[in-house]
Amino acid sequence: MARRKSKAKQEEELFQGLAGLVILGGTAGTYLLTTSLKASICVGVLGVIGVVSLMLSLQRKRMKRLKRSGIAEIDQMDGFQFEQYLGHLFRSQGYKAEVTKAIGDFGADLILVKEGKRIAVQAKRYSKNVGIKAVQEAQSSIAYYGTDEAWVVSNSDYTSAAYELAKSNKVRLINRETLIEMALAMRVQEVVTTEVSSEIHIQENTCPKCGNSLVKRSGSRGDFFGCSSFPKCRHTAPMK
């Protein structure tokens, strides 16, 4: 069977096709309007330069996106590290994630639970496309672990046969593109959480009256927070 093309590859081929039509149309249109071969060639050259510049810009954006996702680090993980990473990834999405025992996992490396739904997950950190065996093993794990469905997650893609087999079973295939999207979403969530935590920390250590920092002080009743601008500001707060 023919290898299934990735979304990025499909978009690239579509863009190249449209760019070719635009260049050809612009060149032909210029010649029809001006009947000047020189002007037509100039338009064609400018079109090529514009397309190349745009492709380079899109490529730079794609590379930055991949770097933010951490997919290069994922590609270097061993199987155990990949399973642990996926546990962290799915927990960020609100799942309870449990990594199964390494030996005799019966087709599932993780068990996810969310809103009463149980999902068996098989992790495949591959450098090539994943075949039908992974789908078969994931499907068989449903009965063993008593889950509602099974997923296969890979940093690569899947063969056409694997996609076809997954359609007729309760198996969801999460490929490289989807994994990158999930990783990026987790990174954004971590950044937001860090910023919120930092803001809370700043607020907790800032005097609400004058905006100066609160410092630890000691008194007859024990330790407490007092404004650093004392005695100008006499605000105090109990230590938690």
HELIX and SHEET records of a PDB file:
HELIX    1   1 LYS A    7  THR A   34  1                                  28    
HELIX    2   2 LEU A   37  SER A   69  1                                  33    
HELIX    3   3 ILE A   71  ASP A   75  1                                   5    
HELIX    4   4 GLY A   79  ARG A   91  1                                  13    
HELIX    5   5 ILE A  132  TYR A  145  1                                  14    
HELIX    6   6 SER A  160  LYS A  167  1                                   8    
HELIX    7   7 ARG A  176  GLU A  204  1                                  29    
SHEET    1   A 5 LYS A  96  VAL A  99  0                                        
SHEET    2   A 5 LEU A 110  LYS A 114 -1                                        
SHEET    3   A 5 LYS A 117  LYS A 124 -1                                        
SHEET    4   A 5 GLU A 149  SER A 154  1                                        
SHEET    5   A 5 VAL A 171  ILE A 174  1                                        
SHEET    1   B 3 LEU A 214  GLY A 219  0                                        
SHEET    2   B 3 GLY A 222  CYS A 227 -1                                        
SHEET    3   B 3 THR A 236  PRO A 238 -1                                        
END                                                                             
